[in-house]
């Protein structure tokens, strides 16, 4: 339907993370730069367990694929100064995407972006307290351990998710 609409969608796409929990197992499929983090609390420690890997151009295996396909990895330049995250480029015009895997982004497929998710599995335990699923808007400004700590500190709030968004924005 989108193709028939006449809208230019060649530079459009998205990341995706999906979690399926069955009994005591969690299955995570990740494509892009969203992340899934589990909080596990034991009598000895509190830990943030990442069950997805960000697909960024700075990740060595992703970088190799992009460069082999003819893509360039650079930061955006504003007045000659690099700003923001590293991005994948075909040329000076674009596409300038900050992830190396996505659904869509058809022009980027020519320079090594792929749509194959990574799938991970973890056995859940009675010590598992919560899961945080977020996009790069969260993970680019807060680390996994920091997010888990924030949620633990604010878990009494009615909307800890809203508090986390406000913290990331600030």
C-alpha positions as CSV (number, residue, x, y, z in Angstrom):
1,X,0.0,0.0,0.0
2,X,2.8,2.4,0.8
3,X,4.5,1.7,-2.5
4,X,1.3,2.4,-4.4
5,X,0.7,5.6,-2.5
6,X,3.4,7.5,-4.4
7,X,5.0,8.6,-1.1
8,X,8.9,8.4,-1.2
9,X,9.6,6.0,1.5
10,X,13.1,5.0,0.4
11,X,14.7,6.7,3.4
12,X,12.1,5.5,5.9
13,X,12.5,2.7,8.3
14,X,12.5,1.6,11.9
15,X,14.1,-0.5,14.5
16,X,12.2,-3.2,16.4
17,X,12.6,-5.2,19.6
18,X,10.3,-8.0,20.5
19,X,10.1,-10.0,23.7
20,X,8.2,-13.3,24.0
21,X,8.0,-14.8,27.5
22,X,6.8,-18.4,27.9
23,X,6.9,-19.9,31.4
24,X,10.5,-19.2,32.7
25,X,12.1,-18.3,29.3
26,X,12.3,-15.0,27.6
27,X,13.1,-14.8,23.8
28,X,14.3,-11.5,22.5
29,X,14.5,-10.5,18.8
30,X,16.3,-7.2,18.2
31,X,16.8,-5.2,15.0
32,X,18.3,-1.8,15.4
33,X,19.3,0.3,18.4
34,X,16.6,-0.4,20.9
35,X,17.6,-2.4,24.0
36,X,16.1,-4.9,26.5
37,X,17.5,-4.9,30.1
38,X,16.5,-7.2,32.9
39,X,16.8,-6.3,36.6
40,X,17.9,-9.3,38.7
41,X,18.1,-8.8,42.4
42,X,19.8,-11.4,44.6
43,X,20.7,-11.1,48.3
44,X,24.2,-10.2,47.3
45,X,23.7,-7.9,44.3
46,X,21.4,-6.0,41.9
47,X,22.4,-6.4,38.3
48,X,21.3,-5.1,34.9
49,X,21.4,-7.9,32.3
50,X,21.3,-6.8,28.7
51,X,19.7,-9.3,26.4
52,X,20.0,-7.4,23.2
53,X,23.0,-5.8,21.4
54,X,22.7,-2.4,19.9
55,X,23.3,-2.4,16.1
56,X,25.5,0.7,15.9
57,X,28.2,1.5,13.3
58,X,30.8,1.6,16.1
59,X,30.2,-2.1,16.8
60,X,33.2,-3.9,15.2
61,X,31.3,-6.7,13.4
62,X,28.6,-4.3,12.1
63,X,31.3,-1.8,11.0
64,X,33.1,-4.4,8.9
65,X,29.9,-5.3,7.0
66,X,29.1,-1.6,6.3
67,X,32.6,-0.8,5.1
68,X,32.7,-3.9,2.9
69,X,29.5,-2.8,1.3
70,X,30.8,0.6,0.4
71,X,29.3,2.6,3.2
72,X,31.1,5.3,5.2
73,X,30.9,5.7,8.9
74,X,31.2,9.3,10.1
75,X,29.5,11.8,12.4
76,X,27.4,14.5,11.0
77,X,29.3,17.7,10.4
78,X,27.9,21.1,11.4
79,X,30.0,24.1,10.4
80,X,32.9,21.6,9.9
81,X,32.6,20.2,13.4
82,X,31.5,16.6,14.1
83,X,28.2,16.3,16.1
84,X,26.0,13.5,17.3
85,X,26.5,9.8,16.9
86,X,28.4,8.0,14.2
87,X,26.2,7.3,11.2
88,X,26.2,5.2,8.1
89,X,26.5,7.2,4.8
90,X,26.5,6.4,1.1
91,X,27.7,9.9,0.3
92,X,27.5,13.5,1.6
93,X,23.7,13.5,1.0
94,X,22.8,10.5,3.1
95,X,21.2,8.5,4.3
96,X,23.1,9.3,7.6
97,X,21.4,6.6,9.7
98,X,22.7,5.9,13.2
99,X,22.0,2.1,13.2
100,X,23.2,-0.7,11.1
101,X,20.1,-2.9,11.0
102,X,16.5,-1.8,10.3
103,X,13.3,-2.7,8.7
104,X,12.9,-0.4,5.7
105,X,15.6,2.2,4.9
106,X,15.7,0.8,1.4
107,X,18.5,3.1,0.1
108,X,20.7,1.9,3.1
109,X,20.5,-1.7,2.1
110,X,23.0,-0.9,-0.7
111,X,25.6,0.1,1.8
112,X,25.3,-2.8,4.2
113,X,22.2,-2.3,6.4
114,X,20.4,-5.5,6.9
115,X,17.0,-6.5,8.3
116,X,18.1,-9.7,10.1
117,X,17.4,-9.6,13.9
118,X,19.6,-11.1,16.5
119,X,17.7,-13.5,18.7
120,X,18.7,-14.2,22.3
121,X,17.2,-16.4,25.0
122,X,17.4,-16.2,28.8
123,X,16.0,-18.4,31.6
124,X,14.1,-16.2,34.0
125,X,14.5,-16.7,37.8
126,X,12.4,-15.7,40.9
127,X,15.1,-13.0,41.4
128,X,14.1,-11.2,38.2
129,X,12.3,-8.0,39.2
130,X,11.5,-6.1,35.9
131,X,12.4,-5.5,32.3
132,X,13.1,-2.2,30.6
133,X,12.6,-1.9,26.9
134,X,13.7,1.4,25.3
135,X,14.9,3.0,22.2
136,X,18.1,4.9,21.6
137,X,16.4,8.0,23.0
138,X,16.9,6.4,26.4
139,X,20.1,4.3,25.9
140,X,22.1,7.1,24.2
141,X,21.8,9.2,27.4
142,X,21.7,6.6,30.2
143,X,23.5,3.3,30.6
144,X,21.7,0.0,31.4
145,X,23.0,0.0,35.0
146,X,21.9,3.6,35.5
147,X,18.4,2.9,34.2
148,X,18.0,-0.1,36.4
149,X,19.1,1.9,39.4
150,X,16.8,4.7,38.5
151,X,13.8,2.4,38.2
152,X,14.7,0.7,41.6
153,X,14.8,4.2,43.2
154,X,11.5,5.3,41.7
155,X,9.5,2.0,41.7
156,X,7.1,3.4,44.3
157,X,5.9,6.0,41.8
158,X,2.7,5.5,39.9
159,X,4.4,6.1,36.6
160,X,8.1,5.1,36.8
161,X,8.2,5.0,32.9
162,X,7.2,8.7,32.8
163,X,9.8,9.6,35.4
164,X,12.4,7.7,33.3
165,X,11.5,9.6,30.2
166,X,11.7,12.9,32.0
167,X,15.1,11.9,33.4
168,X,16.4,10.9,29.9
169,X,15.2,14.2,28.4
170,X,16.9,16.3,31.1
